[in-house]
C-alpha cells in the first residue's frame, strides 16, 4: 500500500511540473469539454478530457498489473 501511495504522489508531482507543457497540447480544450463564460463567472467541465485521462490511466495500470 505504501509503495502505491508513493507512486501516486510522484506521479502527481511529475504532472504538476509538466503542466505548462501539457497545457499547450490542447488537452483541456477537447470537443465535449463544456465551458460557460459570463461576466464574473466561468464554469469548466472537462468531460472528454476526464474520459481520455481515465482510459489512458486504466490501460497503463492494466499493463503494469499483467
ChimeraX attribute file (.defattr): number of C-alpha atoms within 10 A of each C-alpha:
attribute: neighborCount
match mode: 1-to-1
recipient: residues
	/A:1	5
	/A:2	7
	/A:3	8
	/A:4	9
	/A:5	10
	/A:6	11
	/A:7	11
	/A:8	12
	/A:9	12
	/A:10	12
	/A:11	12
	/A:12	12
	/A:13	12
	/A:14	11
	/A:15	13
	/A:16	11
	/A:17	11
	/A:18	11
	/A:19	11
	/A:20	10
	/A:21	10
	/A:22	13
	/A:23	11
	/A:24	10
	/A:25	9
	/A:26	10
	/A:27	15
	/A:28	17
	/A:29	16
	/A:30	13
	/A:31	10
	/A:32	11
	/A:33	15
	/A:34	14
	/A:35	11
	/A:36	9
	/A:37	10
	/A:38	7
	/A:39	5
	/A:40	5
	/A:41	7
	/A:42	9
	/A:43	10
	/A:44	12
	/A:45	13
	/A:46	18
	/A:47	14
	/A:48	17
	/A:49	18
	/A:50	14
	/A:51	11
	/A:52	14
	/A:53	12
	/A:54	12
	/A:55	12
	/A:56	12
	/A:57	12
	/A:58	12
	/A:59	12
	/A:60	11
	/A:61	11
	/A:62	10
	/A:63	9
	/A:64	8
	/A:65	7
	/A:66	5
